[in-house]
Amino acid sequence: MTIKPDTQQKTSSRMSLPEHITEIKDFLTNAGLPDIIDSAVILGSGLGSFGDHIEDPISIPYTDIPSFPDSTVIGHSGSLIFGSVDRSSVLAFSGRFHHYEGHPISKTVLPIQLSKAFEVDKLIISNAAGGINLRYKVGDLMIIDSIIKQFFMISEPADKNWSYDMEESAAKVKEIASDLGIVTQMGTYLFAKGPSYESKAEIRAFRYMGGDAVGMSTAPELAEAGRLGLRAAAVSLITNAAAGVVDQKLDHAEVKEAADQKKEVFAKLVKGLIREF
Ligand code: HPA
């Protein structure tokens, strides 16, 4: 995602981060984290094992961090892991705060705001998503080149002077993936509120709207990254066909299984992005 922040917004006081973000950063720097970090990675459902690739890790459970909400979903361990990958400093969020767990959208974007506070240069966002596009198969990696974010509001009503364009960064992610021999799809991520999976009719409607994959995270995070002028790459792992695409009931075990099978390729791509994005 190449973000084209509005120059007016750059100097606006609305760009300032919530106060609790400064408190969290202070807590973390006291725990040994540096003031500036090269990359931040948000690990989607079942993709937390990327944490094992981080060298000299400092791992802090979310529950130990003041002002951090709890993340409760199965498959999310809920900890912050700081360390290095190929000599580059990395902050990994293993576990997110979903709106469907009861967190307001403004809290779900905490990892983005914290990334901004650490002045990260590269933000890498991943998620598990249902495939709406009929050409997608379970296990495909979809680079997000656009989002449909009509179902939530991220900025304050008057804070509308920002825009972003993800296509340039999606092309860069595609190039990095190709160089590593990783085959990817590229498409639009549509945010659904959850907590239940979608109905068949909703998926039909989402397909008409232009969604290629559906999930319950990421779009608010990308919108916030756009608002804050952070460069972001985003990748969905297609863990299941969305409702009605195949005649099969959806469950979370399927999401975990698909993520497990793809974890090495996913780790290779994330490492490539840390190096070159
Ligand atoms: N719908 C919404 N969120 C998801 C899905 C889905 O089918 N799969 C993984 N996350």
Boltz pocket constraint, residues with backbone or C-beta under 6 A from the ligand:
constraints:
  - pocket:
      binder: B
      contacts: [[A, 128], [A, 129], [A, 130], [A, 131], [A, 192], [A, 196], [A, 197], [A, 198], [A, 214], [A, 215], [A, 216], [A, 239], [A, 240], [A, 241], [A, 242], [A, 243], [A, 250], [A, 255]]
      max_distance: 6.0
